């Protein structure tokens, strides 16, 4: 069977993170959504996504295909039902398709041409960008069970003070010394060749990705996920670093999602609670206005390739687009469009030739090529977001 993960309506509601990648490549918990599905399906997947992303994330078709709404977090029960689908059948939850069997994956889904099979189980779904950090607690716990079931952790050094040690798992090559790991409220997972330096205080649920480093003296509160090849220090609370991003110094990041190839300068801080304790409003690309998140705690959402200088202060509910460069004192605006250059004193357009130059340097430091596909994606995002740059 050929499995295809499709973006659906979530692509728009998860901007700016999905400007540069399909929904499947977002991280929540330890794994990305794609990694979760592939692990439980026991199969590779391809993607049905936006046209301008298809060169980098191609659709692979077969005679028999099952289309899966990527925004749903998979479970063993759900995957079993998906694998048992026959031609003409579709799984539904609250009258919304979750998965369906098709001979033609490019053909638009037609409700009336399918026999609906209702899913009665409770499912977790990423419908809004804030759901990524809001559901990260349970997502880490589910991934931890999936990844560690029937396996033994590498030995934990005697210099490490552990609480609830059975919920702490070190993969091969993971290093930790003279730290406190408290898994009372949720598991702690250290991926292959990751490192927790001396003096770190970590409360679960927490996940540290491959080759990522927690810098000396870091204070980490759950539920926090750090993807691969990141460097993180300071104080972090209920945040997701998707991967290949750095916050290497002191400063607070909370109730936030940071994309890939981002860098937060020393003493970068975000507010995650309004002074009047009111619900936080966040810029919404669908309505093109600020909308109530329904959350009292909401910090910083930052798209791929964005960066900020030292001592940057982000207000409660700040959304930063793709390839923005932010610097200077005081609070910048709480919606910073993609390809913005500046800060509280004002912004200008961050020109593409400079964006490409920086991206090539940054990615080469991780031995990854900034190729023509990446350039094409950023160029397209630059064009479709131009209407927001009224500088």
C-alpha positions as CSV (number, residue, x, y, z in Angstrom):
1,X,0.0,0.0,0.0
2,X,1.1,3.5,-0.8
3,X,0.6,6.1,2.0
4,X,0.3,9.8,1.3
5,X,0.1,12.5,3.9
6,X,-1.9,15.5,2.8
7,X,-1.9,19.0,4.3
8,X,-5.6,19.8,4.2
9,X,-6.9,22.9,5.9
10,X,-4.1,22.7,8.5
11,X,-1.6,24.2,6.1
12,X,-3.1,27.6,6.3
13,X,-3.8,27.5,10.0
14,X,-0.2,26.5,10.7
15,X,1.5,29.4,8.8
16,X,4.2,30.7,9.0
17,X,5.8,27.3,9.9
18,X,4.2,25.7,6.8
19,X,5.3,28.4,4.4
20,X,8.5,26.3,3.9
21,X,7.4,22.8,4.6
22,X,4.4,20.4,4.6
23,X,2.4,19.9,7.7
24,X,4.0,16.4,8.0
25,X,7.4,17.9,8.7
26,X,6.3,19.9,11.8
27,X,7.5,18.6,15.2
28,X,5.2,18.0,18.1
29,X,6.5,15.7,20.9
30,X,9.7,13.9,20.2
31,X,9.0,13.2,16.5
32,X,7.7,15.0,13.5
33,X,4.2,14.2,12.4
34,X,5.7,12.3,9.4
35,X,8.0,10.3,11.7
36,X,5.1,9.3,13.9
37,X,3.0,8.0,11.0
38,X,5.9,6.2,9.4
39,X,6.8,4.5,12.6
40,X,3.3,3.2,13.2
41,X,2.6,2.4,9.6
42,X,5.9,0.6,9.2
43,X,6.2,2.3,5.8
44,X,7.6,5.4,4.2
45,X,5.2,8.2,3.1
46,X,5.1,10.9,0.5
47,X,3.3,14.2,0.6
48,X,0.4,16.1,-1.0
49,X,1.2,19.7,-0.3
50,X,1.3,23.2,-1.9
51,X,2.4,23.3,-5.6
52,X,5.5,25.4,-4.8
53,X,6.7,22.8,-2.3
54,X,6.3,19.8,-4.5
55,X,9.8,19.8,-6.0
56,X,11.3,19.3,-2.6
57,X,8.5,17.2,-1.1
58,X,7.2,15.2,-4.1
59,X,4.1,13.1,-4.3
60,X,4.6,9.4,-5.0
61,X,1.6,7.7,-6.6
62,X,0.7,4.1,-6.9
63,X,-2.2,2.0,-8.1
64,X,-3.5,1.8,-4.6
65,X,-3.1,4.8,-2.2
66,X,-4.4,5.7,1.2
67,X,-4.6,9.5,1.8
68,X,-4.1,10.5,5.5
69,X,-4.8,13.9,7.0
70,X,-1.4,14.7,8.5
71,X,-2.7,17.0,11.2
72,X,-4.0,14.0,13.1
73,X,-1.7,12.3,15.6
74,X,-1.6,8.6,14.9
75,X,-2.4,5.8,17.3
76,X,-2.1,2.1,17.0
77,X,-5.8,1.7,16.9
78,X,-6.3,4.4,14.2
79,X,-3.4,2.9,12.0
80,X,-5.0,-0.5,12.2
81,X,-8.3,0.9,10.9
82,X,-6.4,2.8,8.1
83,X,-4.6,-0.4,7.0
84,X,-7.9,-2.2,6.8
85,X,-9.5,0.4,4.4
86,X,-10.9,-1.0,1.2
87,X,-11.6,0.8,-2.1
88,X,-14.5,3.2,-1.7
89,X,-14.1,3.5,2.0
90,X,-13.1,6.5,4.1
91,X,-12.6,7.1,7.8
92,X,-14.4,10.1,9.3
93,X,-14.4,11.9,12.6
94,X,-17.1,14.5,13.2
95,X,-18.0,14.5,9.5
96,X,-14.4,15.3,8.5
97,X,-12.3,12.8,6.5
98,X,-9.2,11.5,8.3
99,X,-8.1,8.9,5.7
100,X,-9.5,7.4,2.5
101,X,-8.6,4.8,-0.1
102,X,-8.1,6.1,-3.7
103,X,-6.8,5.1,-7.1
104,X,-6.2,8.7,-8.0
105,X,-4.5,10.8,-5.2
106,X,-4.7,14.0,-7.3
107,X,-8.5,13.8,-7.7
108,X,-10.3,16.1,-5.2
109,X,-12.0,14.2,-2.4
110,X,-15.7,13.7,-2.9
111,X,-17.7,12.8,0.2
112,X,-20.6,11.3,-1.7
113,X,-18.4,8.8,-3.6
114,X,-17.2,7.1,-0.4
115,X,-18.7,4.8,2.2
116,X,-18.0,6.6,5.5
117,X,-16.6,4.7,8.5
118,X,-17.0,6.7,11.7
119,X,-14.0,6.8,14.1
120,X,-15.4,6.8,17.7
121,X,-12.0,7.0,19.4
122,X,-10.7,10.3,20.8
123,X,-8.1,11.8,18.5
124,X,-5.5,14.5,18.9
125,X,-5.3,16.9,16.0
126,X,-3.1,20.0,15.3
127,X,-5.8,22.5,14.1
128,X,-4.0,25.7,15.1
129,X,-0.4,26.7,15.5
130,X,-0.8,27.0,19.3
131,X,-1.8,23.3,19.4
132,X,1.8,22.4,18.8
133,X,3.0,23.6,22.2
134,X,-0.5,23.1,23.9
135,X,-0.4,19.3,23.0
136,X,3.3,18.8,23.4
137,X,3.0,17.3,26.9
138,X,0.9,14.4,25.8
139,X,2.7,14.1,22.4
140,X,6.1,13.6,24.2
141,X,4.6,10.9,26.4
142,X,3.1,9.0,23.5
143,X,6.3,9.2,21.5
144,X,8.4,8.2,24.5
145,X,6.3,5.0,24.9
146,X,6.5,4.4,21.1
147,X,10.3,4.8,20.9
148,X,11.3,3.0,24.1
149,X,8.9,0.1,24.4
150,X,10.8,-3.1,25.1
151,X,14.1,-1.3,25.0
152,X,16.7,-0.4,27.7
153,X,18.3,3.0,28.2
154,X,22.0,3.5,28.0
155,X,23.5,3.7,31.6
156,X,23.0,7.1,33.3
157,X,26.2,8.4,34.9
158,X,26.4,8.4,38.7
159,X,27.0,12.2,38.7
160,X,23.4,12.8,37.4
161,X,20.7,13.2,40.0
162,X,17.6,11.4,38.7
163,X,14.0,11.5,39.9
164,X,11.7,8.7,38.5
165,X,14.7,7.1,36.7
166,X,12.5,4.6,34.8
167,X,11.1,7.4,32.8
168,X,14.5,8.7,31.6
169,X,15.9,7.2,28.4
170,X,19.4,7.8,26.8
171,X,20.0,6.6,23.3
172,X,23.5,5.5,22.1
173,X,26.1,8.3,22.4
174,X,23.9,10.6,24.5
175,X,25.9,12.4,27.2
176,X,25.0,13.9,30.5
177,X,27.0,14.8,33.6
178,X,26.4,16.7,36.8
179,X,22.8,17.5,36.0
180,X,19.3,17.1,37.6
181,X,16.7,15.2,35.6
182,X,13.3,15.1,37.1
183,X,10.8,12.9,35.3
184,X,8.1,13.1,37.9
185,X,5.6,14.8,35.6
186,X,6.7,13.2,32.4
187,X,9.5,11.4,30.6
188,X,12.9,12.7,29.6
189,X,14.4,11.4,26.3
190,X,17.9,12.1,25.0
191,X,18.4,11.1,21.4
192,X,21.5,9.7,19.8
193,X,24.7,11.8,20.3
194,X,22.9,14.6,22.2
195,X,24.4,16.2,25.2
196,X,23.3,17.8,28.5
197,X,26.1,19.9,29.9
198,X,27.0,20.4,33.6
199,X,24.6,22.2,35.9
200,X,21.4,21.8,33.8
201,X,18.1,21.4,35.6
202,X,15.5,19.6,33.6
203,X,11.9,18.7,34.3
204,X,10.0,16.4,32.0
205,X,8.3,15.9,29.7
206,X,11.4,16.8,27.7
207,X,13.0,15.6,24.5
208,X,16.5,16.5,23.2
209,X,17.1,15.7,19.5
210,X,20.1,14.0,17.8
211,X,23.4,16.0,18.1
212,X,21.6,18.7,20.1
213,X,23.2,20.4,23.1
214,X,21.7,21.8,26.3
215,X,24.2,24.4,27.4
216,X,25.6,24.7,30.9
217,X,23.2,25.8,33.6
218,X,20.1,25.7,31.4
219,X,16.7,25.5,33.2
220,X,14.2,23.5,31.3
221,X,10.5,23.1,32.2
222,X,8.2,20.7,30.5
223,X,6.7,20.2,28.1
224,X,9.7,21.1,25.9
225,X,11.0,19.5,22.7
226,X,14.3,20.3,21.1
227,X,14.8,18.9,17.6
228,X,18.1,17.7,16.0
229,X,21.2,19.9,15.8
230,X,20.1,22.6,18.2
231,X,22.0,24.5,20.9
232,X,19.8,25.7,23.7
233,X,20.6,27.5,27.0
234,X,18.9,29.8,29.5
235,X,15.3,29.2,30.6
236,X,12.8,27.4,28.5
237,X,9.2,26.5,29.3
238,X,6.8,24.5,27.1
239,X,8.5,25.3,23.8
240,X,9.4,23.5,20.6
241,X,12.6,24.0,18.6
242,X,11.8,22.3,15.4
243,X,15.5,21.6,14.5
244,X,18.8,23.2,13.4
245,X,18.1,26.3,15.5
246,X,20.0,28.0,18.3
247,X,19.2,29.8,21.5
248,X,22.6,29.3,23.0
249,X,22.6,31.9,25.8
250,X,20.6,33.2,28.7
251,X,17.0,34.5,28.2
252,X,13.5,33.1,28.5
253,X,11.4,31.4,25.8
254,X,8.0,30.0,26.8
255,X,4.9,28.7,25.2
256,X,6.6,29.1,21.9
257,X,7.4,27.4,18.6
258,X,10.7,28.1,16.8
259,X,11.2,26.9,13.3
260,X,14.4,25.6,11.6
261,X,17.6,27.6,10.9
262,X,16.7,30.3,13.5
263,X,19.1,32.0,15.8
264,X,18.1,33.9,19.0
265,X,20.8,36.3,20.2
266,X,22.0,36.4,23.8
267,X,19.4,37.5,26.4
268,X,16.5,37.2,23.9
269,X,13.2,37.0,26.0
270,X,9.6,36.6,25.2
271,X,6.6,37.4,27.3
272,X,4.0,34.6,27.5
273,X,1.5,36.2,29.8
274,X,-0.3,39.6,29.5
275,X,-0.2,41.9,32.5
276,X,-4.0,41.9,32.8
277,X,-4.1,38.0,32.5
278,X,-6.4,38.3,29.4
279,X,-6.4,35.8,26.6
280,X,-3.6,36.3,24.1
281,X,-4.4,37.4,20.5
282,X,-2.2,36.1,17.7
283,X,-1.9,37.1,14.0
284,X,-4.0,34.8,11.9
285,X,-3.2,34.4,8.2
286,X,-6.6,33.0,7.3
287,X,-8.5,36.1,8.5
288,X,-5.5,38.4,8.1
289,X,-6.1,39.9,11.5
290,X,-5.4,39.2,15.2
291,X,-7.6,36.5,16.7
292,X,-8.2,35.4,20.3
293,X,-6.2,32.1,20.9
294,X,-8.4,31.3,23.9
295,X,-5.1,30.8,25.8
296,X,-3.8,32.8,28.7
297,X,-0.2,31.7,27.9
298,X,1.2,32.2,24.4
299,X,4.7,33.4,23.6
300,X,6.6,33.5,20.3
301,X,6.0,31.8,17.0
302,X,9.0,32.1,14.6
303,X,9.2,30.9,11.0
304,X,12.2,29.2,9.4
305,X,15.4,31.1,8.8
306,X,14.4,34.0,11.1
307,X,16.9,35.5,13.5
308,X,17.1,38.2,16.2
309,X,20.0,40.1,17.8
310,X,21.1,40.3,21.5
311,X,18.6,41.7,24.1
312,X,15.6,41.3,21.8
313,X,12.3,41.5,23.6
314,X,9.2,39.8,22.1
315,X,5.8,40.8,23.5
316,X,3.1,38.3,24.4
317,X,1.7,36.5,21.3
318,X,4.3,37.6,18.8
319,X,4.3,36.0,15.3
320,X,7.5,36.2,13.2
321,X,7.4,35.1,9.5
322,X,10.1,33.5,7.4
323,X,13.6,35.0,7.0
324,X,13.0,38.0,9.3
325,X,16.0,39.7,10.9
326,X,15.2,41.6,14.1
327,X,17.4,43.8,16.2
328,X,17.5,46.8,18.4
329,X,16.0,47.8,21.8
330,X,12.3,47.9,22.9
331,X,9.5,45.7,21.7
332,X,9.1,45.2,18.0
333,X,5.5,44.9,16.6
334,X,3.8,41.6,17.5
335,X,3.3,40.6,13.8
336,X,6.6,40.7,11.9
337,X,6.1,39.8,8.3
338,X,8.4,37.5,6.4
339,X,11.5,39.1,5.0
340,X,11.5,42.0,7.5
341,X,14.7,43.7,8.5
342,X,14.7,46.0,11.6
343,X,13.0,46.3,14.9
344,X,11.0,48.7,17.1
345,X,12.3,51.7,15.2
346,X,10.8,50.3,12.0
347,X,11.3,47.7,9.3
348,X,12.5,47.5,5.7
349,X,12.5,44.6,3.3
350,X,15.2,42.0,3.7
351,X,16.2,41.5,0.1
352,X,16.4,38.0,-1.3
353,X,20.1,38.1,-2.4
354,X,21.0,38.8,1.3
355,X,18.6,36.1,2.5
356,X,20.2,33.5,0.2
357,X,23.7,34.5,1.2
358,X,23.0,34.0,4.9
359,X,21.0,30.8,4.4
360,X,23.9,29.3,2.5
361,X,26.4,30.1,5.2
362,X,24.1,28.9,8.0
363,X,23.2,25.6,6.4
364,X,26.8,24.8,5.3
365,X,27.8,24.9,9.0
366,X,25.6,21.7,9.3
367,X,27.0,20.3,6.1
368,X,23.6,20.8,4.3
369,X,23.4,22.3,0.9
370,X,21.2,25.4,0.3
371,X,20.1,24.3,-3.1
372,X,17.9,25.6,-5.9
373,X,14.8,24.0,-4.4
374,X,15.3,25.9,-1.2
375,X,15.9,29.1,-3.2
376,X,12.7,28.6,-5.2
377,X,10.6,28.0,-2.0
378,X,12.0,31.2,-0.3
379,X,11.5,33.2,-3.5
380,X,7.8,32.1,-3.7
381,X,7.2,32.9,-0.1
382,X,8.9,36.3,-0.6
383,X,6.3,37.0,-3.4
384,X,3.2,35.8,-1.6
385,X,4.0,37.6,1.6
386,X,4.8,41.0,0.0
387,X,1.4,42.4,0.8
388,X,2.2,42.3,4.5
389,X,5.4,44.4,4.1
390,X,3.8,47.9,4.1
391,X,6.9,49.6,5.4
